[in-house]
Amino acid sequence: QVQLVESGGGPVQAGGSLRLSCVASGSIFSINDMGWYRQAPGKQRDLVARITNEGKTNYADSVKGRFTISRDNAKNTVYLQMNSLKVEDTAVYFCNADVRKSRIQSTYNRYWGQGTQVTVSS
């Protein structure tokens, strides 16, 4: 199986910073795209940022210039550096990864972490 475990969430004051990490482990042959999504209470899960295995990135408009996604392919890890946090960034943050589990498996399946809470107070 494949497991994704997020860490780094917690309470922070507006204007502050947090760095989220997500490590993928288990039956992994290769990972294609990795990403961060977030879900606030009563709202749908929305894209925050994604990064390809070549390092190409895209961001939600609401976080451009404040958040930076990066990855360490050797460690199967994706990061989200969040600066200038706002109250509206409060949400559960989920990472995902598109994983190919073996050489004989040609397709990638998407796996999700369990989420980490980020709470920004004014």
C-alpha positions, 0 to 999 in steps of 0.5 A: 500500500501507499501512505501519505503523512502530513505534518507541520500544521498548528495554530499561528497568528495572522502574518505568520508562517508555517511549513507543511511536509508530506512524506509518501511511503510504501509500495512506490515505484515512481511519483508523478504530480504531488499537491496540496489541497485544503478544506475549510468547514462547510466548504469543498476541498480546493487546490492550493498548489501542485508540482510535477516531478520536474518541478513545474508548479501551479497555485491557486490565485488566493495563495500566489506570492505567499505560498511556495510548493517544493519537493524532494524526489529522493525522499518522496516528500512534498513541502508547502511553505506558507507565509503572510498567513491570513485568517481565511487560510484556516483549513485542513490541509491535505497532500496527495501524490500520483503514484505508480506502484511497480514497474509492471503497473503503467498507470498512476493512482492518486493517494491522499494523506489524512490532513493537518489542521492549520488555524490562523487567528487575528 
